[in-house]
Amino acid sequence: MIRVVYLGKLADIAGKPESQFGASDGELDWPDLVEVLRNHVNPAISEAVEDSRTRVAVNGELLADKTYLVAKHGDEVALLPPVSGG
Amino acid sequence: MRSRYFPPSLAADPVPMRDIRLLDQMFLPGTLIGPFTNANPGLGGVCTFVGEVRFDDGVEALELTHYEPLTLPGMHALADRAFARFTLMGLLMVHRVGMMRPGEPIVCVSAAALHRRDAIDAVDFCMDHLKSAAWFWKREKRAGEWHWIEPREQDHSDLARWQG
């Protein structure tokens, strides 16, 4: 399973703090994730993560370009909306 | 008989003192600043900023969420940059997460240095970066309803002061 964590207002949009997804071939790339979110969570969350300001981290490492995402079994994918600061 | 005298500079720890923390309970900045100052013997100046939750009209509570794998490492990376940019003896950076009420402290940054300019500028630098680039998400409760706080343009212009 791949754990997807929703931060900030993305948790409100998703209606939960996190989800677990399986991937039939063991890997989830960016188009897969957007589709899984649309079909298994809701369309609003898939639109929100496609916002250019939404960043993605895998196992605590920030991706320079989220469209290069490749998540594997056991990974934690964090969806990070723009920060409001401390 | 001659008294033995050890100059304080030889007794001082040459390793910069760093105390970076996320706290999920209310804290009293005064209880951190005293020990921090004492941990930097021989300092020429110490500068401290304490931020508190403002009494904005109608705000009942403020909640800060963070993401463990990014937030604390991000604060350490910011401290690294402050040490690289300014000549510091010590740096204290403490940030609250969780639920807070107006008037409660939310952040405390304190820098110790031989010279005041390094201490003052390091605190200013850390605060501008914490306000705009640190991994925190804020929402506030007004009239019983939670509202997410969007990034402010001012925070980005504050950050631009340190670029170039």
gemmi code that builds the backbone of each chain (N, CA, C; Angstrom):
import gemmi

chains = {
    "A": [
        ("MET", (0.830, -1.197, 0.000), (0.000, 0.000, 0.000), (0.873, 1.259, 0.000)),
        ("ILE", (0.304, 2.314, -0.553), (0.967, 3.622, -0.555), (0.110, 4.558, 0.298)),
        ("ARG", (0.783, 5.212, 1.236), (0.066, 6.105, 2.146), (0.120, 7.519, 1.580)),
        ("VAL", (-1.033, 8.156, 1.448), (-1.091, 9.530, 0.946), (-1.585, 10.424, 2.084)),
        ("VAL", (-0.794, 11.437, 2.420), (-1.114, 12.333, 3.533), (-1.544, 13.692, 2.988)),
        ("TYR", (-2.680, 14.183, 3.463), (-3.200, 15.483, 3.022), (-2.881, 16.537, 4.079)),
        ("LEU", (-2.148, 17.588, 3.684), (-1.785, 18.630, 4.644), (-2.657, 19.866, 4.472)),
        ("GLY", (-2.761, 20.638, 5.550), (-3.485, 21.907, 5.513), (-4.908, 21.716, 5.013)),
        ("LYS", (-5.331, 22.638, 4.136), (-6.728, 22.588, 3.704), (-7.025, 21.396, 2.796)),
        ("LEU", (-5.978, 20.733, 2.300), (-6.220, 19.538, 1.473), (-6.906, 18.438, 2.294)),
        ("ALA", (-6.649, 18.422, 3.610), (-7.316, 17.431, 4.472), (-8.815, 17.711, 4.545)),
        ("ASP", (-9.173, 19.002, 4.540), (-10.602, 19.367, 4.538), (-11.247, 18.975, 3.214)),
        ("ILE", (-10.516, 19.245, 2.120), (-11.063, 18.948, 0.788), (-11.233, 17.433, 0.622)),
        ("ALA", (-10.239, 16.676, 1.088), (-10.317, 15.213, 0.978), (-11.323, 14.642, 1.977)),
        ("GLY", (-11.560, 15.397, 3.054), (-12.478, 14.933, 4.089), (-11.833, 13.954, 5.050)),
        ("LYS", (-10.505, 13.836, 5.005), (-9.770, 12.929, 5.894), (-8.295, 13.305, 5.873)),
        ("PRO", (-7.557, 12.898, 6.898), (-6.143, 13.284, 6.939), (-5.250, 12.455, 6.018)),
        ("GLU", (-5.662, 11.255, 5.679), (-4.817, 10.423, 4.814), (-5.617, 9.311, 4.160)),
        ("SER", (-5.039, 8.709, 3.140), (-5.640, 7.565, 2.447), (-4.556, 6.521, 2.215)),
        ("GLN", (-4.980, 5.291, 1.991), (-4.053, 4.230, 1.587), (-4.513, 3.730, 0.228)),
        ("PHE", (-3.573, 3.649, -0.712), (-3.923, 3.140, -2.037), (-3.009, 1.985, -2.407)),
        ("GLY", (-3.581, 1.013, -3.070), (-2.766, -0.060, -3.636), (-2.506, 0.275, -5.093)),
        ("ALA", (-1.458, -0.292, -5.657), (-1.190, -0.107, -7.087), (-1.027, -1.491, -7.689)),
        ("SER", (-1.751, -1.733, -8.759), (-1.769, -3.097, -9.323), (-0.366, -3.551, -9.719)),
        ("ASP", (0.430, -2.638, -10.290), (1.789, -3.050, -10.669), (2.828, -2.604, -9.634)),
        ("GLY", (2.340, -2.205, -8.437), (3.262, -1.868, -7.349), (3.756, -0.428, -7.376)),
        ("GLU", (3.493, 0.306, -8.458), (3.962, 1.694, -8.546), (2.819, 2.630, -8.911)),
        ("LEU", (2.950, 3.844, -8.398), (1.934, 4.846, -8.676), (2.670, 6.080, -9.209)),
        ("ASP", (2.381, 6.480, -10.438), (3.022, 7.708, -10.936), (2.034, 8.865, -10.797)),
        ("TRP", (2.443, 10.052, -11.258), (1.616, 11.243, -11.026), (0.228, 11.137, -11.692)),
        ("PRO", (0.144, 10.766, -12.982), (-1.200, 10.634, -13.581), (-2.055, 9.587, -12.854)),
        ("ASP", (-1.412, 8.481, -12.404), (-2.153, 7.463, -11.634), (-2.747, 8.075, -10.366)),
        ("LEU", (-1.904, 8.838, -9.665), (-2.351, 9.402, -8.378), (-3.520, 10.368, -8.579)),
        ("VAL", (-3.396, 11.241, -9.582), (-4.475, 12.207, -9.849), (-5.778, 11.457, -10.157)),
        ("GLU", (-5.661, 10.362, -10.908), (-6.849, 9.601, -11.277), (-7.441, 8.865, -10.065)),
        ("VAL", (-6.565, 8.265, -9.256), (-7.015, 7.548, -8.062), (-7.727, 8.512, -7.105)),
        ("LEU", (-7.166, 9.721, -6.964), (-7.793, 10.709, -6.078), (-9.170, 11.102, -6.610)),
        ("ARG", (-9.261, 11.278, -7.940), (-10.530, 11.686, -8.534), (-11.588, 10.578, -8.357)),
        ("ASN", (-11.175, 9.337, -8.585), (-12.147, 8.232, -8.565), (-12.447, 7.682, -7.178)),
        ("HIS", (-11.453, 7.754, -6.277), (-11.641, 7.111, -4.975), (-11.765, 8.073, -3.805)),
        ("VAL", (-11.464, 9.357, -4.039), (-11.665, 10.340, -2.957), (-12.731, 11.327, -3.445)),
        ("ASN", (-12.340, 12.311, -4.216), (-13.336, 13.184, -4.872), (-12.656, 14.053, -5.928)),
        ("PRO", (-13.416, 14.585, -6.868), (-12.801, 15.381, -7.943), (-12.106, 16.638, -7.415)),
        ("ALA", (-12.640, 17.218, -6.319), (-12.065, 18.471, -5.812), (-10.621, 18.273, -5.353)),
        ("ILE", (-10.340, 17.134, -4.734), (-8.970, 16.928, -4.241), (-8.016, 16.708, -5.421)),
        ("SER", (-8.485, 16.041, -6.458), (-7.578, 15.826, -7.587), (-7.281, 17.154, -8.293)),
        ("GLU", (-8.280, 18.060, -8.335), (-8.028, 19.393, -8.898), (-7.061, 20.185, -8.023)),
        ("ALA", (-7.253, 20.072, -6.703), (-6.402, 20.841, -5.771), (-4.943, 20.408, -5.859)),
        ("VAL", (-4.689, 19.113, -6.034), (-3.280, 18.685, -6.098), (-2.649, 19.052, -7.436)),
        ("GLU", (-3.484, 19.285, -8.458), (-2.931, 19.698, -9.750), (-2.591, 21.189, -9.787)),
        ("ASP", (-3.071, 21.939, -8.799), (-2.698, 23.355, -8.665), (-1.165, 23.440, -8.644)),
        ("SER", (-0.624, 24.382, -9.427), (0.846, 24.457, -9.548), (1.514, 24.764, -8.214)),
        ("ARG", (0.759, 25.324, -7.264), (1.368, 25.670, -5.969), (1.403, 24.487, -5.005)),
        ("THR", (0.718, 23.401, -5.337), (0.730, 22.221, -4.465), (2.003, 21.415, -4.714)),
        ("ARG", (2.781, 21.219, -3.638), (4.039, 20.471, -3.734), (3.832, 19.053, -3.230)),
        ("VAL", (4.787, 18.179, -3.568), (4.684, 16.773, -3.184), (6.005, 16.321, -2.581)),
        ("ALA", (5.917, 15.569, -1.488), (7.104, 14.953, -0.884), (6.881, 13.450, -0.814)),
        ("VAL", (7.945, 12.705, -1.061), (7.888, 11.245, -0.913), (8.868, 10.858, 0.185)),
        ("ASN", (8.357, 10.222, 1.220), (9.164, 9.824, 2.380), (9.995, 11.000, 2.917)),
        ("GLY", (9.376, 12.172, 2.988), (10.043, 13.340, 3.568), (10.971, 14.081, 2.610)),
        ("GLU", (11.077, 13.611, 1.356), (11.918, 14.300, 0.366), (11.011, 15.054, -0.593)),
        ("LEU", (11.233, 16.363, -0.669), (10.418, 17.202, -1.537), (10.789, 16.955, -3.002)),
        ("LEU", (9.794, 16.789, -3.860), (10.073, 16.607, -5.287), (10.202, 17.975, -5.951)),
        ("ALA", (11.235, 18.125, -6.775), (11.404, 19.385, -7.515), (10.265, 19.520, -8.526)),
        ("ASP", (9.856, 18.396, -9.109), (8.758, 18.380, -10.078), (7.859, 17.198, -9.744)),
        ("LYS", (6.655, 17.525, -9.259), (5.772, 16.450, -8.777), (5.333, 15.500, -9.889)),
        ("THR", (5.398, 15.960, -11.138), (4.935, 15.089, -12.230), (5.901, 13.923, -12.474)),
        ("TYR", (7.081, 13.986, -11.811), (8.024, 12.861, -11.904), (7.815, 11.854, -10.773)),
        ("LEU", (6.721, 12.009, -10.041), (6.442, 11.103, -8.920), (6.449, 9.633, -9.354)),
        ("VAL", (7.162, 8.819, -8.564), (7.017, 7.362, -8.682), (6.950, 6.829, -7.258)),
        ("ALA", (5.734, 6.482, -6.815), (5.568, 5.989, -5.443), (5.471, 4.468, -5.478)),
        ("LYS", (6.175, 3.849, -4.522), (6.185, 2.389, -4.450), (5.513, 1.918, -3.167)),
        ("HIS", (5.243, 0.630, -3.128), (4.650, 0.019, -1.945), (5.425, 0.431, -0.687)),
        ("GLY", (4.701, 0.901, 0.328), (5.349, 1.295, 1.584), (5.746, 2.769, 1.643)),
        ("ASP", (5.650, 3.483, 0.514), (6.023, 4.904, 0.500), (4.944, 5.770, 1.153)),
        ("GLU", (5.393, 6.910, 1.659), (4.455, 7.920, 2.158), (4.546, 9.139, 1.238)),
        ("VAL", (3.421, 9.472, 0.615), (3.358, 10.616, -0.296), (2.608, 11.737, 0.419)),
        ("ALA", (3.262, 12.896, 0.593), (2.607, 14.026, 1.258), (2.202, 15.054, 0.220)),
        ("LEU", (0.967, 15.502, 0.295), (0.445, 16.535, -0.611), (0.394, 17.844, 0.166)),
        ("LEU", (1.180, 18.823, -0.300), (1.470, 20.027, 0.482), (0.956, 21.285, -0.212)),
        ("PRO", (-0.136, 21.860, 0.275), (-0.606, 23.123, -0.315), (0.326, 24.268, 0.107)),
        ("PRO", (0.160, 25.463, -0.478), (1.034, 26.582, -0.087), (0.981, 26.798, 1.431)),
        ("VAL", (2.132, 27.059, 2.024), (2.169, 27.259, 3.479), (1.601, 28.629, 3.833)),
        ("SER", (1.001, 28.718, 5.016), (0.556, 30.037, 5.469), (1.581, 30.647, 6.407)),
        ("GLY", (2.669, 29.926, 6.655), (3.747, 30.509, 7.454), (3.546, 30.352, 8.933)),
        ("GLY", (4.610, 30.618, 9.663), (4.577, 30.395, 11.119), (4.038, 31.601, 11.834)),
    ],
    "B": [
        ("MET", (51.397, 33.860, 46.593), (51.028, 32.840, 45.613), (50.134, 33.439, 44.529)),
        ("ARG", (50.456, 33.133, 43.309), (49.676, 33.693, 42.197), (48.340, 32.965, 42.052)),
        ("SER", (47.310, 33.742, 41.849), (46.010, 33.096, 41.622), (45.964, 32.584, 40.186)),
        ("ARG", (45.298, 31.528, 40.046), (45.164, 30.973, 38.688), (43.951, 31.610, 38.002)),
        ("TYR", (44.164, 32.021, 36.790), (43.074, 32.681, 36.067), (42.886, 32.026, 34.706)),
        ("PHE", (41.685, 31.600, 34.459), (41.370, 31.034, 33.139), (40.489, 32.010, 32.394)),
        ("PRO", (40.984, 32.541, 31.285), (40.125, 33.467, 30.548), (38.835, 32.782, 30.103)),
        ("PRO", (37.725, 33.513, 30.111), (36.447, 32.890, 29.748), (36.447, 32.309, 28.337)),
        ("SER", (37.248, 32.897, 27.444), (37.238, 32.426, 26.062), (37.732, 30.985, 25.965)),
        ("LEU", (38.619, 30.580, 26.894), (39.118, 29.206, 26.863), (38.082, 28.235, 27.435)),
        ("ALA", (37.256, 28.750, 28.325), (36.258, 27.890, 28.949), (35.033, 27.710, 28.043)),
        ("ALA", (34.848, 28.664, 27.122), (33.633, 28.627, 26.304), (33.679, 27.468, 25.312)),
        ("ASP", (32.514, 26.902, 25.074), (32.379, 25.819, 24.115), (32.534, 26.404, 22.707)),
        ("PRO", (33.486, 25.927, 21.911), (33.674, 26.500, 20.581), (32.591, 26.057, 19.586)),
        ("VAL", (31.850, 25.013, 19.899), (30.797, 24.536, 19.001), (29.578, 25.443, 19.156)),
        ("PRO", (29.065, 26.001, 18.046), (27.890, 26.875, 18.176), (26.740, 26.143, 18.853)),
        ("MET", (26.058, 26.869, 19.724), (24.968, 26.281, 20.482), (23.680, 26.430, 19.669)),
        ("ARG", (22.958, 25.327, 19.493), (21.746, 25.394, 18.686), (20.638, 24.622, 19.394)),
        ("ASP", (19.484, 25.281, 19.487), (18.339, 24.663, 20.166), (17.108, 24.920, 19.298)),
        ("ILE", (16.717, 23.901, 18.550), (15.615, 24.040, 17.584), (14.513, 23.077, 18.010)),
        ("ARG", (13.327, 23.600, 18.260), (12.257, 22.739, 18.779), (10.883, 23.083, 18.228)),
        ("LEU", (10.053, 22.060, 18.121), (8.620, 22.235, 17.888), (7.932, 21.823, 19.185)),
        ("LEU", (7.025, 22.637, 19.664), (6.341, 22.324, 20.910), (4.836, 22.249, 20.675)),
        ("ASP", (4.194, 21.256, 21.273), (2.734, 21.148, 21.096), (1.974, 21.593, 22.349)),
        ("GLN", (2.703, 22.200, 23.282), (2.070, 22.735, 24.493), (2.519, 24.179, 24.683)),
        ("MET", (1.720, 24.946, 25.421), (2.074, 26.328, 25.691), (3.444, 26.409, 26.374)),
        ("PHE", (4.229, 27.415, 25.992), (5.553, 27.592, 26.608), (5.723, 29.034, 27.068)),
        ("LEU", (6.649, 29.213, 28.002), (6.971, 30.540, 28.512), (8.341, 30.923, 27.959)),
        ("PRO", (8.387, 31.900, 27.026), (9.669, 32.245, 26.404), (10.759, 32.565, 27.426)),
        ("GLY", (10.387, 33.226, 28.531), (11.374, 33.597, 29.540), (12.144, 32.407, 30.095)),
        ("THR", (11.470, 31.255, 30.170), (12.146, 30.077, 30.728), (13.156, 29.498, 29.735)),
        ("LEU", (13.068, 29.906, 28.454), (14.026, 29.418, 27.453), (15.191, 30.382, 27.288)),
        ("ILE", (14.872, 31.691, 27.376), (15.871, 32.712, 27.044), (16.981, 32.784, 28.099)),
        ("GLY", (16.620, 32.655, 29.369), (17.636, 32.690, 30.440), (18.689, 31.606, 30.245)),
        ("PRO", (18.265, 30.336, 30.182), (19.247, 29.256, 29.972), (20.015, 29.402, 28.655)),
        ("PHE", (19.330, 29.898, 27.606), (20.016, 30.069, 26.314), (21.140, 31.092, 26.457)),
        ("THR", (20.852, 32.213, 27.122), (21.878, 33.252, 27.325), (23.044, 32.695, 28.140)),
        ("ASN", (22.700, 31.919, 29.198), (23.752, 31.350, 30.046), (24.596, 30.316, 29.311)),
        ("ALA", (24.002, 29.703, 28.288), (24.724, 28.667, 27.544), (25.712, 29.260, 26.545)),
        ("ASN", (25.721, 30.597, 26.439), (26.630, 31.263, 25.510), (27.531, 32.243, 26.255)),
        ("PRO", (28.424, 31.735, 27.096), (29.292, 32.642, 27.867), (30.200, 33.425, 26.938)),
        ("GLY", (30.404, 34.683, 27.269), (31.295, 35.523, 26.469), (30.595, 36.231, 25.327)),
        ("LEU", (29.257, 36.113, 25.261), (28.539, 36.768, 24.158), (28.620, 38.282, 24.277)),
        ("GLY", (28.524, 38.956, 23.136), (28.515, 40.409, 23.136), (27.106, 40.957, 23.095)),
        ("GLY", (26.190, 40.129, 22.587), (24.807, 40.584, 22.511), (23.879, 39.423, 22.257)),
        ("VAL", (22.676, 39.557, 22.770), (21.656, 38.553, 22.488), (20.398, 39.293, 22.054)),
        ("CYS", (19.775, 38.819, 20.977), (18.560, 39.442, 20.468), (17.468, 38.387, 20.460)),
        ("THR", (16.305, 38.743, 20.966), (15.202, 37.775, 21.065), (13.932, 38.371, 20.478)),
        ("PHE", (13.243, 37.573, 19.671), (11.916, 37.954, 19.202), (10.916, 36.919, 19.699)),
        ("VAL", (9.816, 37.396, 20.250), (8.733, 36.503, 20.649), (7.481, 36.928, 19.892)),
        ("GLY", (6.882, 35.987, 19.173), (5.619, 36.268, 18.487), (4.482, 35.654, 19.265)),
        ("GLU", (3.378, 36.400, 19.343), (2.195, 35.882, 20.048), (0.995, 35.898, 19.125)),
        ("VAL", (0.020, 35.080, 19.434), (-1.224, 35.057, 18.654), (-1.950, 36.374, 18.924)),
        ("ARG", (-2.189, 37.136, 17.836), (-2.812, 38.452, 17.970), (-4.279, 38.357, 18.379)),
        ("PHE", (-4.722, 39.408, 19.066), (-6.152, 39.525, 19.395), (-6.858, 40.183, 18.205)),
        ("ASP", (-6.909, 39.491, 17.056), (-7.607, 40.040, 15.893), (-9.096, 39.917, 16.147)),
        ("ASP", (-9.865, 40.842, 15.533), (-11.298, 40.854, 15.823), (-11.954, 39.517, 15.490)),
        ("GLY", (-12.563, 38.958, 16.499), (-13.338, 37.744, 16.305), (-12.540, 36.443, 16.314)),
        ("VAL", (-11.211, 36.520, 16.416), (-10.423, 35.282, 16.402), (-10.446, 34.631, 17.787)),
        ("GLU", (-10.986, 33.412, 17.820), (-11.106, 32.697, 19.091), (-9.927, 31.762, 19.317)),
        ("ALA", (-9.404, 31.209, 18.249), (-8.292, 30.259, 18.372), (-7.543, 30.179, 17.049)),
        ("LEU", (-6.304, 29.725, 17.148), (-5.455, 29.539, 15.976), (-4.901, 28.127, 16.059)),
        ("GLU", (-4.909, 27.429, 14.921), (-4.324, 26.085, 14.921), (-3.245, 25.999, 13.849)),
        ("LEU", (-2.096, 25.501, 14.252), (-0.984, 25.318, 13.329), (-0.767, 23.837, 13.121)),
        ("THR", (-0.815, 23.404, 11.863), (-0.455, 22.016, 11.592), (0.913, 21.997, 10.927)),
        ("HIS", (1.586, 20.892, 11.080), (2.908, 20.747, 10.479), (3.011, 19.337, 9.921)),
        ("TYR", (4.108, 19.071, 9.212), (4.342, 17.731, 8.678), (5.710, 17.284, 9.180)),
        ("GLU", (5.649, 16.394, 10.150), (6.846, 15.972, 10.890), (8.099, 15.768, 10.008)),
        ("PRO", (8.013, 15.013, 8.906), (9.246, 14.751, 8.138), (9.839, 15.992, 7.470)),
        ("LEU", (9.073, 17.066, 7.350), (9.604, 18.266, 6.683), (9.824, 19.444, 7.630)),
        ("THR", (8.945, 19.625, 8.590), (8.933, 20.887, 9.338), (10.188, 21.086, 10.196)),
        ("LEU", (10.501, 20.103, 11.050), (11.683, 20.268, 11.909), (12.989, 20.248, 11.092)),
        ("PRO", (13.140, 19.318, 10.122), (14.340, 19.389, 9.270), (14.444, 20.730, 8.543)),
        ("GLY", (13.310, 21.309, 8.151), (13.314, 22.613, 7.482), (13.817, 23.712, 8.406)),
        ("MET", (13.443, 23.626, 9.702), (13.930, 24.620, 10.669), (15.435, 24.461, 10.893)),
        ("HIS", (15.903, 23.209, 10.893), (17.354, 22.987, 11.027), (18.101, 23.532, 9.809)),
        ("ALA", (17.509, 23.343, 8.618), (18.149, 23.866, 7.401), (18.204, 25.396, 7.446)),
        ("LEU", (17.155, 26.017, 7.982), (17.142, 27.471, 8.136), (18.224, 27.914, 9.127)),
        ("ALA", (18.373, 27.161, 10.215), (19.425, 27.474, 11.193), (20.802, 27.357, 10.536)),
        ("ASP", (20.991, 26.332, 9.689), (22.272, 26.181, 8.978), (22.568, 27.437, 8.158)),
        ("ARG", (21.528, 27.943, 7.475), (21.724, 29.126, 6.638), (22.041, 30.359, 7.490)),
        ("ALA", (21.387, 30.459, 8.647), (21.656, 31.595, 9.534), (23.099, 31.538, 10.046)),
        ("PHE", (23.563, 30.327, 10.415), (24.947, 30.189, 10.890), (25.945, 30.503, 9.775)),
        ("ALA", (25.574, 30.145, 8.521), (26.481, 30.393, 7.401), (26.533, 31.883, 7.052)),
        ("ARG", (25.422, 32.575, 7.272), (25.309, 33.961, 6.825), (25.789, 34.971, 7.869)),
        ("PHE", (25.587, 34.631, 9.152), (25.938, 35.563, 10.237), (26.968, 34.905, 11.148)),
        ("THR", (27.701, 35.721, 11.878), (28.680, 35.190, 12.817), (27.994, 35.039, 14.174)),
        ("LEU", (27.560, 33.827, 14.442), (26.742, 33.568, 15.622), (27.437, 32.633, 16.596)),
        ("MET", (27.119, 32.818, 17.864), (27.571, 31.868, 18.883), (26.490, 30.840, 19.156)),
        ("GLY", (25.251, 31.292, 19.132), (24.160, 30.367, 19.427), (22.868, 30.825, 18.796)),
        ("LEU", (21.976, 29.855, 18.568), (20.676, 30.174, 17.982), (19.606, 29.295, 18.623)),
        ("LEU", (18.554, 29.955, 19.076), (17.393, 29.264, 19.656), (16.203, 29.532, 18.734)),
        ("MET", (15.511, 28.480, 18.312), (14.347, 28.657, 17.437), (13.279, 27.674, 17.919)),
        ("VAL", (12.237, 28.225, 18.523), (11.194, 27.376, 19.095), (9.867, 27.788, 18.493)),
        ("HIS", (9.118, 26.833, 17.969), (7.846, 27.144, 17.319), (6.753, 26.246, 17.876)),
        ("ARG", (5.602, 26.851, 18.127), (4.438, 26.079, 18.559), (3.756, 25.417, 17.381)),
        ("VAL", (3.133, 24.275, 17.643), (2.164, 23.676, 16.734), (0.947, 23.343, 17.583)),
        ("GLY", (-0.163, 23.041, 16.912), (-1.383, 22.699, 17.643), (-2.255, 23.914, 17.862)),
        ("MET", (-3.119, 23.814, 18.854), (-4.143, 24.833, 19.103), (-3.645, 25.896, 20.068)),
        ("MET", (-3.860, 27.163, 19.690), (-3.438, 28.278, 20.541), (-4.564, 29.290, 20.690)),
        ("ARG", (-4.530, 30.033, 21.807), (-5.490, 31.110, 22.057), (-4.783, 32.446, 21.881)),
        ("PRO", (-5.531, 33.510, 21.537), (-4.903, 34.835, 21.450), (-4.126, 35.157, 22.729)),
        ("GLY", (-2.944, 35.748, 22.540), (-2.092, 36.098, 23.670), (-1.045, 35.044, 23.986)),
        ("GLU", (-1.214, 33.829, 23.441), (-0.222, 32.784, 23.707), (0.980, 32.948, 22.780)),
        ("PRO", (2.181, 32.651, 23.286), (3.354, 32.705, 22.410), (3.286, 31.633, 21.331)),
        ("ILE", (3.707, 32.006, 20.121), (3.681, 31.062, 19.000), (5.096, 30.764, 18.511)),
        ("VAL", (5.994, 31.747, 18.650), (7.369, 31.546, 18.184), (8.331, 32.337, 19.058)),
        ("CYS", (9.516, 31.777, 19.227), (10.579, 32.482, 19.951), (11.892, 32.198, 19.225)),
        ("VAL", (12.546, 33.260, 18.749), (13.860, 33.120, 18.115), (14.834, 34.004, 18.877)),
        ("SER", (15.963, 33.429, 19.264), (16.954, 34.188, 19.994), (18.326, 33.864, 19.411)),
        ("ALA", (19.131, 34.901, 19.187), (20.468, 34.700, 18.631), (21.489, 35.376, 19.536)),
        ("ALA", (22.579, 34.661, 19.777), (23.678, 35.205, 20.575), (24.894, 35.361, 19.669)),
        ("ALA", (25.564, 36.483, 19.801), (26.721, 36.762, 18.945), (27.690, 37.674, 19.675)),
        ("LEU", (28.879, 37.814, 19.114), (29.844, 38.746, 19.701), (29.421, 40.180, 19.446)),
        ("HIS", (28.756, 40.399, 18.303), (28.372, 41.755, 17.912), (26.881, 41.844, 17.645)),
        ("ARG", (26.277, 42.963, 17.993), (24.825, 43.091, 17.954), (24.221, 42.900, 16.574)),
        ("ARG", (24.911, 43.405, 15.526), (24.315, 43.368, 14.198), (24.037, 41.926, 13.760)),
        ("ASP", (24.987, 41.013, 14.058), (24.772, 39.601, 13.696), (23.567, 39.027, 14.439)),
        ("ALA", (23.451, 39.355, 15.720), (22.349, 38.812, 16.522), (21.003, 39.343, 16.011)),
        ("ILE", (20.933, 40.654, 15.791), (19.666, 41.274, 15.363), (19.272, 40.782, 13.969)),
        ("ASP", (20.245, 40.790, 13.035), (19.931, 40.384, 11.660), (19.583, 38.901, 11.575)),
        ("ALA", (20.233, 38.068, 12.372), (19.941, 36.627, 12.324), (18.500, 36.357, 12.762)),
        ("VAL", (18.046, 37.073, 13.778), (16.668, 36.895, 14.248), (15.677, 37.363, 13.178)),
        ("ASP", (15.973, 38.501, 12.567), (15.117, 39.053, 11.507), (15.047, 38.078, 10.322)),
        ("PHE", (16.207, 37.555, 9.936), (16.322, 36.584, 8.834), (15.501, 35.322, 9.143)),
        ("CYS", (15.684, 34.777, 10.332), (14.953, 33.545, 10.695), (13.447, 33.797, 10.727)),
        ("MET", (13.027, 34.942, 11.264), (11.589, 35.232, 11.342), (10.972, 35.389, 9.952)),
        ("ASP", (11.653, 36.102, 9.047), (11.104, 36.265, 7.693), (10.951, 34.907, 7.008)),
        ("HIS", (11.921, 34.020, 7.216), (11.846, 32.709, 6.566), (10.833, 31.792, 7.239)),
        ("LEU", (10.706, 31.900, 8.550), (9.677, 31.090, 9.235), (8.287, 31.518, 8.794)),
        ("LYS", (8.093, 32.842, 8.636), (6.768, 33.368, 8.289), (6.337, 32.983, 6.877)),
        ("SER", (7.303, 32.829, 5.976), (6.912, 32.653, 4.575), (7.228, 31.284, 4.011)),
        ("ALA", (8.279, 30.641, 4.515), (8.747, 29.439, 3.822), (8.724, 28.180, 4.687)),
        ("ALA", (8.415, 28.306, 5.967), (8.445, 27.116, 6.825), (7.176, 26.286, 6.617)),
        ("TRP", (7.284, 24.990, 6.870), (6.175, 24.074, 6.594), (5.137, 24.087, 7.709)),
        ("PHE", (4.351, 25.167, 7.703), (3.250, 25.288, 8.666), (1.992, 25.693, 7.906)),
        ("TRP", (0.892, 25.140, 8.342), (-0.405, 25.552, 7.788), (-1.257, 26.034, 8.953)),
        ("LYS", (-1.877, 27.215, 8.740), (-2.592, 27.890, 9.818), (-4.065, 27.986, 9.504)),
        ("ARG", (-4.863, 27.790, 10.522), (-6.268, 28.146, 10.356), (-6.744, 28.816, 11.639)),
        ("GLU", (-7.722, 29.693, 11.490), (-8.212, 30.389, 12.671), (-9.713, 30.184, 12.803)),
        ("LYS", (-10.146, 30.233, 14.061), (-11.545, 30.009, 14.373), (-12.199, 31.348, 14.659)),
        ("ARG", (-13.213, 31.678, 13.833), (-13.984, 32.906, 14.040), (-15.447, 32.522, 14.073)),
        ("ALA", (-16.150, 33.009, 15.090), (-17.583, 32.708, 15.273), (-17.846, 31.204, 15.154)),
        ("GLY", (-16.947, 30.440, 15.763), (-17.147, 28.995, 15.818), (-16.784, 28.239, 14.554)),
        ("GLU", (-16.283, 28.970, 13.508), (-15.946, 28.301, 12.252), (-14.460, 28.446, 11.933)),
        ("TRP", (-13.900, 27.355, 11.423), (-12.473, 27.368, 11.071), (-12.272, 27.894, 9.657)),
        ("HIS", (-11.251, 28.738, 9.491), (-10.900, 29.287, 8.176), (-9.401, 29.125, 7.953)),
        ("TRP", (-9.006, 28.563, 6.816), (-7.586, 28.431, 6.489), (-7.022, 29.795, 6.143)),
        ("ILE", (-5.793, 30.033, 6.561), (-5.135, 31.304, 6.245), (-4.257, 31.106, 5.019)),
        ("GLU", (-4.530, 31.901, 3.999), (-3.773, 31.812, 2.752), (-2.457, 32.574, 2.902)),
        ("PRO", (-1.456, 32.228, 2.073), (-0.181, 32.962, 2.124), (-0.427, 34.443, 1.823)),
        ("ARG", (0.350, 35.303, 2.482), (0.199, 36.745, 2.278), (1.319, 37.259, 1.383)),
        ("GLU", (0.974, 38.249, 0.557), (1.976, 38.850, -0.337), (3.112, 39.481, 0.467)),
        ("GLN", (2.740, 40.076, 1.603), (3.729, 40.728, 2.477), (4.844, 39.763, 2.892)),
        ("ASP", (4.470, 38.477, 3.162), (5.462, 37.497, 3.585), (6.506, 37.279, 2.494)),
        ("HIS", (6.037, 37.303, 1.228), (6.973, 37.084, 0.127), (7.882, 38.279, -0.079)),
        ("SER", (7.342, 39.495, 0.113), (8.212, 40.664, -0.042), (9.208, 40.739, 1.119)),
        ("ASP", (8.801, 40.246, 2.309), (9.745, 40.194, 3.429), (10.925, 39.281, 3.085)),
        ("LEU", (10.610, 38.169, 2.403), (11.636, 37.195, 2.046), (12.616, 37.784, 1.026)),
        ("ALA", (12.065, 38.601, 0.121), (12.885, 39.181, -0.951), (13.994, 40.084, -0.399)),
        ("ARG", (13.806, 40.577, 0.839), (14.832, 41.431, 1.462), (16.178, 40.720, 1.547)),
        ("TRP", (16.142, 39.369, 1.631), (17.366, 38.603, 1.889), (17.946, 37.993, 0.630)),
        ("GLN", (17.318, 38.276, -0.524), (17.814, 37.687, -1.766), (18.677, 38.688, -2.517)),
        ("GLY", (19.518, 38.126, -3.388), (20.360, 38.974, -4.223), (21.540, 39.524, -3.461)),
    ],
}
model = gemmi.Model(1)
for chain_id, residues in chains.items():
    chain = gemmi.Chain(chain_id)
    for i, (resn, *xyz) in enumerate(residues, 1):
        res = gemmi.Residue()
        res.name, res.seqid = resn, gemmi.SeqId(i, " ")
        for name, pos in zip(("N", "CA", "C"), xyz):
            atom = gemmi.Atom()
            atom.name, atom.element = name, gemmi.Element(name[0])
            atom.pos, atom.b_iso = gemmi.Position(*pos), 0.0
            res.add_atom(atom)
        chain.add_residue(res)
    model.add_chain(chain)
structure = gemmi.Structure()
structure.add_model(model)
structure.setup_entities()
